Amino acid sequence: MNVSEYMSKLGQQARDASRVLANCETAQKNNALVAMADAINQGRAVLKQANQQDLDAGALKGLSPAMLDRLELTDARIDTMVEGLHQVAGLSDPIGGITDMDYRPSGIQIGKMRVPLGVIGIIYESRPNVTIEAASLCLKSGNAVILRGGSEAIHSNTALAQCISAGLEKAGLPATSVQVVEITDRDAVHQLITMPEFVDVIVPRGGKGLIERISADARVPVIKHLDGNCHVYVDAEADIAKAQRIAFNAKTRRYGVCNAMESLLVHESVAKAFLPEIARMFAEKGVELRGCELTQDLIDCETATEEDWYLEYVAPILAIKVVASFDEAVAHINKYGSHHTDAIVTENFTTARKFLRAADSSSVMVNASTAFADGFEYGLGAEIGISTDKIHARGPVGLIGLTSQKYVVFGDGHIRES
Amino acid sequence: MNVSEYMSKLGQQARDASRVLANCETAQKNNALVAMADAINQGRAVLKQANQQDLDAGALKGLSPAMLDRLELTDARIDTMVEGLHQVAGLSDPIGGITDMDYRPSGIQIGKMRVPLGVIGIIYESRPNVTIEAASLCLKSGNAVILRGGSEAIHSNTALAQCISAGLEKAGLPATSVQVVEITDRDAVHQLITMPEFVDVIVPRGGKGLIERISADARVPVIKHLDGNCHVYVDAEADIAKAQRIAFNAKTRRYGVCNAMESLLVHESVAKAFLPEIARMFAEKGVELRGCELTQDLIDCETATEEDWYLEYVAPILAIKVVASFDEAVAHINKYGSHHTDAIVTENFTTARKFLRAADSSSVMVNASTAFADGFEYGLGAEIGISTDKIHARGPVGLIGLTSQKYVVFGDGHIRES
């Protein structure tokens, strides 16, 4: 069987399984999730053995220590997987819920029912825990899923797939509800993203390069997350203490995350009151500052170039710009930002209200740290990713983002007269 | 300026205009819509002159009478445009509404704000009224739009564009909020669907061939409507009189619409009671029937081939199949149907409930005619099209389908502790 035949087979099996999942009861899905957790818990030895194969191959291949670390299945990480499966089992089931059953003048009653998307393809890098996370969220939302993890994790993922199948079968669900692509051929990804007859949506998780390539080649909709170039704008009427607390948290809570602040905008009228102290705080924490000319007049820092405003550093580096007005701040955010998460710090009601409308970002915040942009913090219960698109899902994507709605119409023999 | 430069210019202008539209007040949009209506009403002579140019060129080119009819701007059609603009002005504005502002354990308050998609590209055939319909819906939903109508309507569309610009300017909105592509070069379509930096979504309106080509080549999400192969399934426990009324209406109300029934499925236990009378009704109306073997045992009709089950006739033809079970009916609908609109006729509560889940269609109906699948009948106030996709919008697409939601987060200096 060649790659194309293999992927079509997975696709057809996923499509068939999706019909069963769309109609199954909540308890059955939850039973499967708990049974998967049990299989993983009891299969630790086998999982770690398979993982060791990947680690050995990775070391031989010269993977970086950071990559090897992400690849490793420690006991603590296995615990987290088991716990995660129980948590997803505990989430409420979005599927089948009917809302807004209103009567129309014609006499029909119409509303919307939440339904699964069908088959989801997930493409991700060599982190085995994503296998379980993605599988559990897709299953809970009633979708079949095809998982294509990084080739460096192939043995770990194949072993996890066996735990998943065991759990599905125990609950009486098709083992093909969750399928791991068990060939490492690169063409498998191309096949996966170009079979709209079998796959309804692709969710890529990984670096920007990977996601851009997938988006360019896909023949299937992609829920994607590119950059997280987030801003905090300190307004003329900001409470300076709040602004310092928020800016410091938004930058330093974690550097490698997409909701970290990468550029700080400061209204000129408060720059003098705000910048020296925050610069001291950042210096103490080891954050490198790159400022515009006006910033450099007030604090000691590197020069920010035009390119800096576009950058997602994912590092202890921050660009700072002093702006002359609210409008300049908003224009800067909409031009250089990535439409991910942007915050204003202000005490002015009217300015806050204007910012909410004007900032074209998936999350717009007033007097809160960008670090809150996260599915769990937002109460979604889970997160498959953060979408920087506007179509279908925007911002943190939880179970609802993996669903659609269909119309349901009730009548009593009603026909349309005209 | 070549085609690519011309389209990029339109794209950049649309993007810039979209920033203004996203922030403007409802009254301003409504004023523009009413001013457009006035401009059209007062510009009848000019519009009809431009339309005559298109009609003359079309006649010379040998367009069919049906195409020439669709192209013609009669006084009645101009009245309908004027009325349509007033109606859209009267719809409530979806933009800016904030819902579900809930507090989270961290202390932040989070909800969702409805926002425009940004820039919409509409590609349609030679029906000038679509120019006004699409322009008004995009404007009301806060989106800038680039309209690419059929080349046969170029003079009519250019004249309408002037009325639109006049209306926008009178209301103080950018004239570039609505732009008509004023070159007929075919490459303009390709450009329009491959500039994600300027266009957020494409809505094609026209034949299946056009929509398939656009979907295949687009680098931008497409809200599309392919087939409308709708079914009515008459269950074992159907009220026969209701079933006859519904099936007759679903087929004969209009033949050329996407919500017309194309296949009729009948449970074997009621086939004898149901089929002869409905066959008589259809015969009287001149509808050609094509049946499976069991159908042919009961009524006089042509033979339905495997291919018939896939067909959207858009004509007075109907395929009829007798099925042995509910499951066979559902499997048939999900296999041969187009996931548009499918109805069951049954008095059984449990069967109805099962059908709602199992039929994978954008509209699922119980005891109502498929003819109701329509944005106006559903109370959307307007309809830009019907989506047979699951991503973003499914079923009739009104103003809401042209919008997205962003998260809004309020704090009081809140930071994320862990």
Interface residues (C-beta under 8 A of the other chain):
Chain A: R19 A22 N23 G96 D102 R104 S106 I108 I110 M113 V115 L117 G118 D200 V201 A216 R219 P221 D239 A241 K242 R245 I246 F248 N249 A250 R253 N334 A343 K354 L356 R357 A358 D360 S361 S362 S363 V364 M365 V366 N367 A368 S369 A371 F372 A373 E377 Y378 G379 D389 K390 I391 H392 R394 G395 P396 S404 Q405 K406 Y407 V408 V409 F410 G411 D412 G413 H414 I415 R416
Chain B: R19 A22 N23 G96 D102 R104 S106 I108 I110 M113 V115 L117 G118 D200 V201 A216 R219 P221 D239 A241 K242 R245 I246 F248 N249 A250 R253 N334 A343 K354 L356 R357 A358 D360 S361 S362 S363 V364 M365 V366 N367 A368 S369 A371 F372 A373 E377 Y378 G379 D389 K390 I391 H392 R394 G395 P396 S404 Q405 K406 Y407 V408 V409 F410 G411 D412 G413 H414 I415 R416
